[in-house]
Amino acid sequence: TYFLDKLRSTPDGDGTLLDHSIVLYGSSLSDGNEHNFDPLPVLLMGGASGRLKGGRHLQYAAHTPMSNLLLSMLDKLGIDQDAHGDSTAKLEI
């Protein structure tokens, strides 16, 4: 929360750093004992300069590759890529 509070309280142009950022927080393992990487609980915060709507809880189909989220984040930042790693499609974020 300290980091997000700093982003939220730092002016940047017509908003704050949090308004103009995308912050991904999570882990690459859902169960460290079993070394499972599915499902991955992650938080995606920030407004991406108005391209990302906040205040939502999104859940995707089982076994959705994390790279789909990363591909979607690139899209929100204006970077058009067809694929990233083992991605299968962009997510609606």
Secondary structure, 3 states (H helix, E strand, C coil): CHHHHHHHHCEECCEECCCCCCEEECCCCCECCCCECCCCCCEEECCHHHCCCCCCCCCCCCCCCHHHHHHHHHHHCCCCCCCCCCCCCCCCC
